[in-house]
């Protein structure tokens, strides 16, 4: 279902609307869309900012953390004056600053097996900005059960990856086809342990936002069954194809 655009929105989204691939109908689809973003951190920050600017009608932000000074090197949706504030509240304020037309639902909690499906049932699509695999599996299972797309990404020190899961459709692969088992504890160090270049999360998070826009408007070829890899030091993109077993 699409929603009509008012005159102010038509001007705001003019550069989208003149694109034949999107047009007024596509922009109405963006306005009608409800997108959940898990994590308002390094990946979630550019995702939330660009989805807000793009005119997504409703953004749900799921995070139980607070803003700390060490976040600000990469989590650009938070400001220096938001230290110790909940990330959901900080991100919601930034969304309203970027685009007051966007509705924000703040979920200041941790995603669990017990609450995932109920929480995500109000949304059309979910974006993964988690920082560990256990949560990704929970998110992927809930999204699959609800038959909504999941845009997953992960980042390391200077590299990142992104893919899209729609296993409920056309025998597409699931997260278990790409990652049958979670990496052993300690194999993937956290950002606090290994460090991370801040701009990397902007590159990968922006690609996630692009996939969301494609999925909602029905344009292009989403990264279903394809894992895009980015090496920031080499400035190189590679792609791995994977399929369901």
NUMIGU-504812 format. One record per residue (C-alpha): x, y, z; residue number from 1. Coordinates in steps of 0.001 Angstrom, whole numbers, plus 524288, in hexadecimal, padded with zeros to 5 digits. Layout:
<kolkol><xx>X</xx><yy>Y</yy><zz>Z</zz><resi>NUM</resi></kolkol>
...
END
This chain:
<kolkol><xx>80000</xx><yy>80000</yy><zz>80000</zz><resi>1</resi></kolkol>
<kolkol><xx>8053C</xx><yy>80D5D</yy><zz>7FC48</zz><resi>2</resi></kolkol>
<kolkol><xx>802CD</xx><yy>81A7E</yy><zz>80291</zz><resi>3</resi></kolkol>
<kolkol><xx>800A9</xx><yy>82785</yy><zz>7FC16</zz><resi>4</resi></kolkol>
<kolkol><xx>80B8B</xx><yy>83198</yy><zz>7FC88</zz><resi>5</resi></kolkol>
<kolkol><xx>808C7</xx><yy>83F8A</yy><zz>8008F</zz><resi>6</resi></kolkol>
<kolkol><xx>80EC2</xx><yy>84B2B</yy><zz>7F977</zz><resi>7</resi></kolkol>
<kolkol><xx>819F5</xx><yy>84C62</yy><zz>80316</zz><resi>8</resi></kolkol>
<kolkol><xx>81D67</xx><yy>83E00</yy><zz>8018B</zz><resi>9</resi></kolkol>
<kolkol><xx>81CF3</xx><yy>83F1A</yy><zz>7F2C0</zz><resi>10</resi></kolkol>
<kolkol><xx>82724</xx><yy>849DF</yy><zz>7F387</zz><resi>11</resi></kolkol>
<kolkol><xx>82F47</xx><yy>842B3</yy><zz>7FDC0</zz><resi>12</resi></kolkol>
<kolkol><xx>82FE9</xx><yy>83633</yy><zz>7F5BD</zz><resi>13</resi></kolkol>
<kolkol><xx>830AE</xx><yy>83CB9</yy><zz>7E861</zz><resi>14</resi></kolkol>
<kolkol><xx>83DA3</xx><yy>83641</yy><zz>7E4E2</zz><resi>15</resi></kolkol>
<kolkol><xx>83798</xx><yy>828EE</yy><zz>7E785</zz><resi>16</resi></kolkol>
<kolkol><xx>82B02</xx><yy>82BE4</yy><zz>7E06C</zz><resi>17</resi></kolkol>
<kolkol><xx>831B3</xx><yy>82FD5</yy><zz>7D3B9</zz><resi>18</resi></kolkol>
<kolkol><xx>8386A</xx><yy>82295</yy><zz>7D339</zz><resi>19</resi></kolkol>
<kolkol><xx>83031</xx><yy>81A19</yy><zz>7CA07</zz><resi>20</resi></kolkol>
<kolkol><xx>83360</xx><yy>80E29</yy><zz>7D256</zz><resi>21</resi></kolkol>
<kolkol><xx>82D28</xx><yy>8145B</yy><zz>7DE6D</zz><resi>22</resi></kolkol>
<kolkol><xx>82416</xx><yy>81F6F</yy><zz>7DAA6</zz><resi>23</resi></kolkol>
<kolkol><xx>8187C</xx><yy>82387</yy><zz>7E2BA</zz><resi>24</resi></kolkol>
<kolkol><xx>81386</xx><yy>8159A</yy><zz>7E46F</zz><resi>25</resi></kolkol>
<kolkol><xx>82091</xx><yy>810F4</yy><zz>7E9B7</zz><resi>26</resi></kolkol>
<kolkol><xx>8214E</xx><yy>81C5F</yy><zz>7F317</zz><resi>27</resi></kolkol>
<kolkol><xx>813B6</xx><yy>81937</yy><zz>7F7EC</zz><resi>28</resi></kolkol>
<kolkol><xx>81845</xx><yy>80B47</yy><zz>7FA72</zz><resi>29</resi></kolkol>
<kolkol><xx>82397</xx><yy>8108F</yy><zz>8027A</zz><resi>30</resi></kolkol>
<kolkol><xx>81A40</xx><yy>81905</yy><zz>80A4E</zz><resi>31</resi></kolkol>
<kolkol><xx>8115D</xx><yy>80D5A</yy><zz>80CEA</zz><resi>32</resi></kolkol>
<kolkol><xx>81CA1</xx><yy>8047D</yy><zz>810F7</zz><resi>33</resi></kolkol>
<kolkol><xx>81FAE</xx><yy>80056</yy><zz>81EE0</zz><resi>34</resi></kolkol>
<kolkol><xx>82DE5</xx><yy>7FC85</yy><zz>82100</zz><resi>35</resi></kolkol>
<kolkol><xx>83400</xx><yy>7F742</yy><zz>82D7B</zz><resi>36</resi></kolkol>
<kolkol><xx>84271</xx><yy>7F9D7</yy><zz>82FD2</zz><resi>37</resi></kolkol>
<kolkol><xx>84943</xx><yy>7F13F</yy><zz>839C9</zz><resi>38</resi></kolkol>
<kolkol><xx>8540D</xx><yy>7F953</yy><zz>83FE1</zz><resi>39</resi></kolkol>
<kolkol><xx>85623</xx><yy>807FB</yy><zz>83FBC</zz><resi>40</resi></kolkol>
<kolkol><xx>864DD</xx><yy>8067A</yy><zz>83F31</zz><resi>41</resi></kolkol>
<kolkol><xx>86F16</xx><yy>806BF</yy><zz>83483</zz><resi>42</resi></kolkol>
<kolkol><xx>866B4</xx><yy>80069</yy><zz>829FC</zz><resi>43</resi></kolkol>
<kolkol><xx>8599A</xx><yy>804F5</yy><zz>82F23</zz><resi>44</resi></kolkol>
<kolkol><xx>85DB6</xx><yy>81335</yy><zz>82F13</zz><resi>45</resi></kolkol>
<kolkol><xx>85F22</xx><yy>814E1</yy><zz>8203C</zz><resi>46</resi></kolkol>
<kolkol><xx>853C8</xx><yy>80BA0</yy><zz>81DCE</zz><resi>47</resi></kolkol>
<kolkol><xx>84A94</xx><yy>81377</yy><zz>8266B</zz><resi>48</resi></kolkol>
<kolkol><xx>84F5C</xx><yy>8208B</yy><zz>82135</zz><resi>49</resi></kolkol>
<kolkol><xx>84E03</xx><yy>81D02</yy><zz>812E1</zz><resi>50</resi></kolkol>
<kolkol><xx>840F6</xx><yy>8161F</yy><zz>81490</zz><resi>51</resi></kolkol>
<kolkol><xx>83BCD</xx><yy>82210</yy><zz>81B9E</zz><resi>52</resi></kolkol>
<kolkol><xx>840C8</xx><yy>82B00</yy><zz>810E6</zz><resi>53</resi></kolkol>
<kolkol><xx>83AF4</xx><yy>821F5</yy><zz>8069B</zz><resi>54</resi></kolkol>
<kolkol><xx>82D73</xx><yy>8235A</yy><zz>80C90</zz><resi>55</resi></kolkol>
<kolkol><xx>82AFF</xx><yy>81625</yy><zz>812C5</zz><resi>56</resi></kolkol>
<kolkol><xx>81E15</xx><yy>81844</yy><zz>819B1</zz><resi>57</resi></kolkol>
<kolkol><xx>820F4</xx><yy>810B7</yy><zz>8261E</zz><resi>58</resi></kolkol>
<kolkol><xx>82E17</xx><yy>80CC2</yy><zz>82BC9</zz><resi>59</resi></kolkol>
<kolkol><xx>82EE3</xx><yy>803F9</yy><zz>837B4</zz><resi>60</resi></kolkol>
<kolkol><xx>83BBC</xx><yy>804EF</yy><zz>83F21</zz><resi>61</resi></kolkol>
<kolkol><xx>83F74</xx><yy>7F95B</yy><zz>847C2</zz><resi>62</resi></kolkol>
<kolkol><xx>84AB9</xx><yy>7FB6F</yy><zz>85142</zz><resi>63</resi></kolkol>
<kolkol><xx>84C97</xx><yy>7FA62</yy><zz>85FEE</zz><resi>64</resi></kolkol>
<kolkol><xx>85997</xx><yy>8019C</yy><zz>860B5</zz><resi>65</resi></kolkol>
<kolkol><xx>85D52</xx><yy>80F82</yy><zz>86452</zz><resi>66</resi></kolkol>
<kolkol><xx>865DC</xx><yy>81917</yy><zz>85CE5</zz><resi>67</resi></kolkol>
<kolkol><xx>8740F</xx><yy>81934</yy><zz>86137</zz><resi>68</resi></kolkol>
<kolkol><xx>87F49</xx><yy>821CF</yy><zz>85CE6</zz><resi>69</resi></kolkol>
<kolkol><xx>88645</xx><yy>816BB</yy><zz>855CD</zz><resi>70</resi></kolkol>
<kolkol><xx>87A19</xx><yy>814B8</yy><zz>84D47</zz><resi>71</resi></kolkol>
<kolkol><xx>87B02</xx><yy>82205</yy><zz>846DC</zz><resi>72</resi></kolkol>
<kolkol><xx>88689</xx><yy>81E9F</yy><zz>83E0F</zz><resi>73</resi></kolkol>
<kolkol><xx>87D45</xx><yy>816AC</yy><zz>8356E</zz><resi>74</resi></kolkol>
<kolkol><xx>86F50</xx><yy>81781</yy><zz>83AA9</zz><resi>75</resi></kolkol>
<kolkol><xx>86C50</xx><yy>82445</yy><zz>833DC</zz><resi>76</resi></kolkol>
<kolkol><xx>85DE7</xx><yy>824F7</yy><zz>8372B</zz><resi>77</resi></kolkol>
<kolkol><xx>861B8</xx><yy>82836</yy><zz>84540</zz><resi>78</resi></kolkol>
<kolkol><xx>86736</xx><yy>8354C</yy><zz>849B5</zz><resi>79</resi></kolkol>
<kolkol><xx>870DE</xx><yy>83936</yy><zz>8543D</zz><resi>80</resi></kolkol>
<kolkol><xx>865EA</xx><yy>83EE2</yy><zz>85C6D</zz><resi>81</resi></kolkol>
<kolkol><xx>85EAE</xx><yy>831C1</yy><zz>85C92</zz><resi>82</resi></kolkol>
<kolkol><xx>8688F</xx><yy>82A8C</yy><zz>86507</zz><resi>83</resi></kolkol>
<kolkol><xx>86222</xx><yy>820F4</yy><zz>86E7E</zz><resi>84</resi></kolkol>
<kolkol><xx>85505</xx><yy>82292</yy><zz>8679B</zz><resi>85</resi></kolkol>
<kolkol><xx>84E83</xx><yy>81656</yy><zz>8626E</zz><resi>86</resi></kolkol>
<kolkol><xx>85242</xx><yy>813D8</yy><zz>85453</zz><resi>87</resi></kolkol>
<kolkol><xx>84411</xx><yy>8125E</yy><zz>85064</zz><resi>88</resi></kolkol>
<kolkol><xx>840C1</xx><yy>81FD8</yy><zz>855AF</zz><resi>89</resi></kolkol>
<kolkol><xx>84CF5</xx><yy>8260D</yy><zz>84FEA</zz><resi>90</resi></kolkol>
<kolkol><xx>84A8E</xx><yy>81FEF</yy><zz>8429B</zz><resi>91</resi></kolkol>
<kolkol><xx>83C27</xx><yy>823C7</yy><zz>842DE</zz><resi>92</resi></kolkol>
<kolkol><xx>83FD0</xx><yy>831FF</yy><zz>8453D</zz><resi>93</resi></kolkol>
<kolkol><xx>84924</xx><yy>8318F</yy><zz>839B6</zz><resi>94</resi></kolkol>
<kolkol><xx>83EA9</xx><yy>82BB7</yy><zz>830FB</zz><resi>95</resi></kolkol>
<kolkol><xx>83554</xx><yy>836B4</yy><zz>83455</zz><resi>96</resi></kolkol>
<kolkol><xx>84002</xx><yy>8407D</yy><zz>83134</zz><resi>97</resi></kolkol>
<kolkol><xx>8429E</xx><yy>83A05</yy><zz>82409</zz><resi>98</resi></kolkol>
<kolkol><xx>83471</xx><yy>837F2</yy><zz>82024</zz><resi>99</resi></kolkol>
<kolkol><xx>828E5</xx><yy>83B7E</yy><zz>828EF</zz><resi>100</resi></kolkol>
<kolkol><xx>81FBE</xx><yy>833A9</yy><zz>82024</zz><resi>101</resi></kolkol>
<kolkol><xx>8253B</xx><yy>826C5</yy><zz>82519</zz><resi>102</resi></kolkol>
<kolkol><xx>81E93</xx><yy>81F6A</yy><zz>83029</zz><resi>103</resi></kolkol>
<kolkol><xx>82841</xx><yy>81965</yy><zz>839C1</zz><resi>104</resi></kolkol>
<kolkol><xx>82556</xx><yy>80E01</yy><zz>842B2</zz><resi>105</resi></kolkol>
<kolkol><xx>82F67</xx><yy>80C87</yy><zz>84D92</zz><resi>106</resi></kolkol>
<kolkol><xx>831B5</xx><yy>7FEC7</yy><zz>8529B</zz><resi>107</resi></kolkol>
<kolkol><xx>83B3E</xx><yy>8008B</yy><zz>85DBC</zz><resi>108</resi></kolkol>
<kolkol><xx>83D75</xx><yy>7F218</yy><zz>8600A</zz><resi>109</resi></kolkol>
<kolkol><xx>845B4</xx><yy>7E664</yy><zz>85C37</zz><resi>110</resi></kolkol>
<kolkol><xx>84099</xx><yy>7DD8D</yy><zz>85172</zz><resi>111</resi></kolkol>
<kolkol><xx>83E4B</xx><yy>7CFA3</yy><zz>85650</zz><resi>112</resi></kolkol>
<kolkol><xx>83845</xx><yy>7C317</yy><zz>85146</zz><resi>113</resi></kolkol>
<kolkol><xx>82C96</xx><yy>7C5F2</yy><zz>859E3</zz><resi>114</resi></kolkol>
<kolkol><xx>82993</xx><yy>7D3AB</yy><zz>854D6</zz><resi>115</resi></kolkol>
<kolkol><xx>82EE4</xx><yy>7D3BF</yy><zz>846E1</zz><resi>116</resi></kolkol>
<kolkol><xx>82301</xx><yy>7CF76</yy><zz>83F17</zz><resi>117</resi></kolkol>
<kolkol><xx>81970</xx><yy>7D7CB</yy><zz>846B6</zz><resi>118</resi></kolkol>
<kolkol><xx>82247</xx><yy>7E39D</yy><zz>84584</zz><resi>119</resi></kolkol>
<kolkol><xx>824DE</xx><yy>7E22B</yy><zz>836F4</zz><resi>120</resi></kolkol>
<kolkol><xx>816EA</xx><yy>7DEBF</yy><zz>8333D</zz><resi>121</resi></kolkol>
<kolkol><xx>813D2</xx><yy>7ED44</yy><zz>831F7</zz><resi>122</resi></kolkol>
<kolkol><xx>81E11</xx><yy>7EF2C</yy><zz>8274B</zz><resi>123</resi></kolkol>
<kolkol><xx>81FA2</xx><yy>7EC34</yy><zz>818CE</zz><resi>124</resi></kolkol>
<kolkol><xx>82E5C</xx><yy>7EA5D</yy><zz>818EE</zz><resi>125</resi></kolkol>
<kolkol><xx>8397A</xx><yy>7E96E</yy><zz>822BC</zz><resi>126</resi></kolkol>
<kolkol><xx>84776</xx><yy>7EE5B</yy><zz>8222B</zz><resi>127</resi></kolkol>
<kolkol><xx>85204</xx><yy>7E76A</yy><zz>829D9</zz><resi>128</resi></kolkol>
<kolkol><xx>85BA5</xx><yy>7F043</yy><zz>830C2</zz><resi>129</resi></kolkol>
<kolkol><xx>85F0D</xx><yy>7E669</yy><zz>83B5D</zz><resi>130</resi></kolkol>
<kolkol><xx>86CF0</xx><yy>7E3DE</yy><zz>83FA7</zz><resi>131</resi></kolkol>
<kolkol><xx>86C51</xx><yy>7D541</yy><zz>84274</zz><resi>132</resi></kolkol>
<kolkol><xx>86721</xx><yy>7C92F</yy><zz>83B9E</zz><resi>133</resi></kolkol>
<kolkol><xx>85E18</xx><yy>7C41F</yy><zz>8462F</zz><resi>134</resi></kolkol>
<kolkol><xx>8556F</xx><yy>7D011</yy><zz>84468</zz><resi>135</resi></kolkol>
<kolkol><xx>85630</xx><yy>7CEDB</yy><zz>8358B</zz><resi>136</resi></kolkol>
<kolkol><xx>850D4</xx><yy>7C111</yy><zz>8361E</zz><resi>137</resi></kolkol>
<kolkol><xx>845A1</xx><yy>7C584</yy><zz>83ED5</zz><resi>138</resi></kolkol>
<kolkol><xx>842B4</xx><yy>7D0B0</yy><zz>83581</zz><resi>139</resi></kolkol>
<kolkol><xx>84385</xx><yy>7C809</yy><zz>82979</zz><resi>140</resi></kolkol>
<kolkol><xx>83A9C</xx><yy>7BDA0</yy><zz>82F56</zz><resi>141</resi></kolkol>
<kolkol><xx>83054</xx><yy>7C7B9</yy><zz>832F0</zz><resi>142</resi></kolkol>
<kolkol><xx>83104</xx><yy>7CE71</yy><zz>825AF</zz><resi>143</resi></kolkol>
<kolkol><xx>82FB1</xx><yy>7C169</yy><zz>81EAD</zz><resi>144</resi></kolkol>
<kolkol><xx>82405</xx><yy>7BD7F</yy><zz>826FA</zz><resi>145</resi></kolkol>
<kolkol><xx>81D7D</xx><yy>7CA93</yy><zz>82444</zz><resi>146</resi></kolkol>
<kolkol><xx>82128</xx><yy>7CA0B</yy><zz>815CB</zz><resi>147</resi></kolkol>
<kolkol><xx>827E7</xx><yy>7D738</yy><zz>815A9</zz><resi>148</resi></kolkol>
<kolkol><xx>83529</xx><yy>7DA2D</yy><zz>80F65</zz><resi>149</resi></kolkol>
<kolkol><xx>8414D</xx><yy>7DBB1</yy><zz>817BC</zz><resi>150</resi></kolkol>
<kolkol><xx>84CD9</xx><yy>7E3FC</yy><zz>8136C</zz><resi>151</resi></kolkol>
<kolkol><xx>858B5</xx><yy>7DEBF</yy><zz>81AA6</zz><resi>152</resi></kolkol>
<kolkol><xx>86635</xx><yy>7E4C1</yy><zz>81BB5</zz><resi>153</resi></kolkol>
<kolkol><xx>87287</xx><yy>7E307</yy><zz>823A3</zz><resi>154</resi></kolkol>
<kolkol><xx>87F04</xx><yy>7EAE5</yy><zz>824F9</zz><resi>155</resi></kolkol>
<kolkol><xx>88CE7</xx><yy>7E83A</yy><zz>8295D</zz><resi>156</resi></kolkol>
<kolkol><xx>8988E</xx><yy>7F137</yy><zz>82AED</zz><resi>157</resi></kolkol>
<kolkol><xx>89941</xx><yy>7F5B1</yy><zz>81CB7</zz><resi>158</resi></kolkol>
<kolkol><xx>88FC8</xx><yy>7EC7F</yy><zz>815DE</zz><resi>159</resi></kolkol>
<kolkol><xx>88154</xx><yy>7E9A9</yy><zz>81550</zz><resi>160</resi></kolkol>
<kolkol><xx>876EC</xx><yy>7E139</yy><zz>80F16</zz><resi>161</resi></kolkol>
<kolkol><xx>8688D</xx><yy>7E25D</yy><zz>80BA7</zz><resi>162</resi></kolkol>
<kolkol><xx>85DCD</xx><yy>7D95F</yy><zz>806BD</zz><resi>163</resi></kolkol>
<kolkol><xx>84EEB</xx><yy>7D81D</yy><zz>8066A</zz><resi>164</resi></kolkol>
<kolkol><xx>846FA</xx><yy>7CC9F</yy><zz>80B7D</zz><resi>165</resi></kolkol>
<kolkol><xx>83991</xx><yy>7C8EC</yy><zz>80611</zz><resi>166</resi></kolkol>
<kolkol><xx>83964</xx><yy>7BA37</yy><zz>808AD</zz><resi>167</resi></kolkol>
<kolkol><xx>82A8E</xx><yy>7B987</yy><zz>8089A</zz><resi>168</resi></kolkol>
<kolkol><xx>82A2B</xx><yy>7BCC3</yy><zz>7FA10</zz><resi>169</resi></kolkol>
<kolkol><xx>82E71</xx><yy>7B518</yy><zz>7EDF3</zz><resi>170</resi></kolkol>
<kolkol><xx>836EC</xx><yy>7AB9E</yy><zz>7F5B6</zz><resi>171</resi></kolkol>
<kolkol><xx>84061</xx><yy>7B6A4</yy><zz>7F8BC</zz><resi>172</resi></kolkol>
<kolkol><xx>84B8E</xx><yy>7B385</yy><zz>80215</zz><resi>173</resi></kolkol>
<kolkol><xx>84AEE</xx><yy>7B689</yy><zz>8108D</zz><resi>174</resi></kolkol>
<kolkol><xx>85508</xx><yy>7BB1E</yy><zz>81A43</zz><resi>175</resi></kolkol>
<kolkol><xx>8580B</xx><yy>7ACC9</yy><zz>81D32</zz><resi>176</resi></kolkol>
<kolkol><xx>85C0C</xx><yy>7AA6B</yy><zz>80F15</zz><resi>177</resi></kolkol>
<kolkol><xx>865F9</xx><yy>7B548</yy><zz>8103F</zz><resi>178</resi></kolkol>
<kolkol><xx>869B6</xx><yy>7B32A</yy><zz>81E7D</zz><resi>179</resi></kolkol>
<kolkol><xx>865E2</xx><yy>7A54D</yy><zz>822C1</zz><resi>180</resi></kolkol>
<kolkol><xx>86C21</xx><yy>7A799</yy><zz>83004</zz><resi>181</resi></kolkol>
<kolkol><xx>86FAC</xx><yy>7B3AF</yy><zz>837BA</zz><resi>182</resi></kolkol>
<kolkol><xx>87E3C</xx><yy>7B69E</yy><zz>83885</zz><resi>183</resi></kolkol>
<kolkol><xx>8845E</xx><yy>7B19A</yy><zz>8452B</zz><resi>184</resi></kolkol>
<kolkol><xx>884AC</xx><yy>7BB18</yy><zz>85081</zz><resi>185</resi></kolkol>
<kolkol><xx>89098</xx><yy>7C3C2</yy><zz>84FB6</zz><resi>186</resi></kolkol>
<kolkol><xx>89312</xx><yy>7C169</yy><zz>84138</zz><resi>187</resi></kolkol>
<kolkol><xx>88D1D</xx><yy>7CE78</yy><zz>83D5E</zz><resi>188</resi></kolkol>
<kolkol><xx>89208</xx><yy>7D902</yy><zz>846A1</zz><resi>189</resi></kolkol>
<kolkol><xx>8893D</xx><yy>7E471</yy><zz>849D3</zz><resi>190</resi></kolkol>
<kolkol><xx>88BC4</xx><yy>7F251</yy><zz>84558</zz><resi>191</resi></kolkol>
<kolkol><xx>89093</xx><yy>7F577</yy><zz>85301</zz><resi>192</resi></kolkol>
<kolkol><xx>89A87</xx><yy>7EA7D</yy><zz>8520E</zz><resi>193</resi></kolkol>
<kolkol><xx>89F24</xx><yy>7EBAC</yy><zz>843F7</zz><resi>194</resi></kolkol>
<kolkol><xx>89B9D</xx><yy>7F992</yy><zz>8402E</zz><resi>195</resi></kolkol>
<kolkol><xx>89443</xx><yy>7FE0F</yy><zz>83419</zz><resi>196</resi></kolkol>
<kolkol><xx>895AB</xx><yy>8091F</yy><zz>82A60</zz><resi>197</resi></kolkol>
<kolkol><xx>889D2</xx><yy>811CE</yy><zz>82BF1</zz><resi>198</resi></kolkol>
<kolkol><xx>8871A</xx><yy>8148A</yy><zz>81D96</zz><resi>199</resi></kolkol>
<kolkol><xx>885E5</xx><yy>805EE</yy><zz>81AD8</zz><resi>200</resi></kolkol>
<kolkol><xx>878E6</xx><yy>8052D</yy><zz>821EB</zz><resi>201</resi></kolkol>
<kolkol><xx>8742E</xx><yy>81061</yy><zz>8196A</zz><resi>202</resi></kolkol>
<kolkol><xx>8779D</xx><yy>808EE</yy><zz>80CFD</zz><resi>203</resi></kolkol>
<kolkol><xx>870D1</xx><yy>7FC5F</yy><zz>8111B</zz><resi>204</resi></kolkol>
<kolkol><xx>86567</xx><yy>802DF</yy><zz>81806</zz><resi>205</resi></kolkol>
<kolkol><xx>8628C</xx><yy>80B3F</yy><zz>80C23</zz><resi>206</resi></kolkol>
<kolkol><xx>8627F</xx><yy>7FF0A</yy><zz>803A9</zz><resi>207</resi></kolkol>
<kolkol><xx>8589A</xx><yy>7F92C</yy><zz>80D19</zz><resi>208</resi></kolkol>
<kolkol><xx>84FEB</xx><yy>8051D</yy><zz>80B9F</zz><resi>209</resi></kolkol>
<kolkol><xx>850E6</xx><yy>803BC</yy><zz>7FCD9</zz><resi>210</resi></kolkol>
<kolkol><xx>84C7A</xx><yy>7F591</yy><zz>7FD9B</zz><resi>211</resi></kolkol>
<kolkol><xx>840DA</xx><yy>7F999</yy><zz>80600</zz><resi>212</resi></kolkol>
<kolkol><xx>83CB4</xx><yy>803CB</yy><zz>7FC12</zz><resi>213</resi></kolkol>
<kolkol><xx>83DE7</xx><yy>7F9E5</yy><zz>7F0FD</zz><resi>214</resi></kolkol>
<kolkol><xx>835DA</xx><yy>7EFCD</yy><zz>7F83A</zz><resi>215</resi></kolkol>
<kolkol><xx>82B02</xx><yy>7F953</yy><zz>7FBA2</zz><resi>216</resi></kolkol>
<kolkol><xx>829E3</xx><yy>7FF7C</yy><zz>7EE32</zz><resi>217</resi></kolkol>
<kolkol><xx>82C27</xx><yy>7F2E7</yy><zz>7E6A5</zz><resi>218</resi></kolkol>
<kolkol><xx>8376E</xx><yy>7F821</yy><zz>7DE95</zz><resi>219</resi></kolkol>
<kolkol><xx>8447D</xx><yy>7F21D</yy><zz>7DB2C</zz><resi>220</resi></kolkol>
<kolkol><xx>84A1D</xx><yy>7E51C</yy><zz>7DF6E</zz><resi>221</resi></kolkol>
<kolkol><xx>84AFF</xx><yy>7E392</yy><zz>7EE42</zz><resi>222</resi></kolkol>
<kolkol><xx>85637</xx><yy>7DBDF</yy><zz>7F432</zz><resi>223</resi></kolkol>
<kolkol><xx>84E54</xx><yy>7CF5B</yy><zz>7F5E8</zz><resi>224</resi></kolkol>
<kolkol><xx>8575B</xx><yy>7C39F</yy><zz>7F514</zz><resi>225</resi></kolkol>
<kolkol><xx>862F0</xx><yy>7CCA5</yy><zz>7F398</zz><resi>226</resi></kolkol>
<kolkol><xx>86C88</xx><yy>7D0FE</yy><zz>7FDFD</zz><resi>227</resi></kolkol>
<kolkol><xx>87346</xx><yy>7DDBD</yy><zz>7FA84</zz><resi>228</resi></kolkol>
<kolkol><xx>880A9</xx><yy>7DF4D</yy><zz>8009B</zz><resi>229</resi></kolkol>
<kolkol><xx>887B7</xx><yy>7EC3B</yy><zz>8022E</zz><resi>230</resi></kolkol>
<kolkol><xx>89637</xx><yy>7EDC7</yy><zz>804F2</zz><resi>231</resi></kolkol>
<kolkol><xx>8983A</xx><yy>7FBC4</yy><zz>80948</zz><resi>232</resi></kolkol>
<kolkol><xx>8A705</xx><yy>7FB84</yy><zz>808C9</zz><resi>233</resi></kolkol>
<kolkol><xx>8A757</xx><yy>7F63F</yy><zz>7FAE3</zz><resi>234</resi></kolkol>
<kolkol><xx>89B45</xx><yy>7FE13</yy><zz>7F6BE</zz><resi>235</resi></kolkol>
<kolkol><xx>895B5</xx><yy>7F1AC</yy><zz>7F0BE</zz><resi>236</resi></kolkol>
<kolkol><xx>8885A</xx><yy>7EB49</yy><zz>7F025</zz><resi>237</resi></kolkol>
<kolkol><xx>886BD</xx><yy>7DC9F</yy><zz>7EE0E</zz><resi>238</resi></kolkol>
<kolkol><xx>87AC4</xx><yy>7D3EA</yy><zz>7EDA7</zz><resi>239</resi></kolkol>
<kolkol><xx>877E3</xx><yy>7C60F</yy><zz>7F209</zz><resi>240</resi></kolkol>
<kolkol><xx>86BD9</xx><yy>7BEC5</yy><zz>7ED24</zz><resi>241</resi></kolkol>
<kolkol><xx>86562</xx><yy>7B51E</yy><zz>7F65D</zz><resi>242</resi></kolkol>
<kolkol><xx>8593D</xx><yy>7ACAC</yy><zz>7F54C</zz><resi>243</resi></kolkol>
<kolkol><xx>85007</xx><yy>7A4B3</yy><zz>7FDA8</zz><resi>244</resi></kolkol>
<kolkol><xx>85441</xx><yy>796DA</yy><zz>800A3</zz><resi>245</resi></kolkol>
END
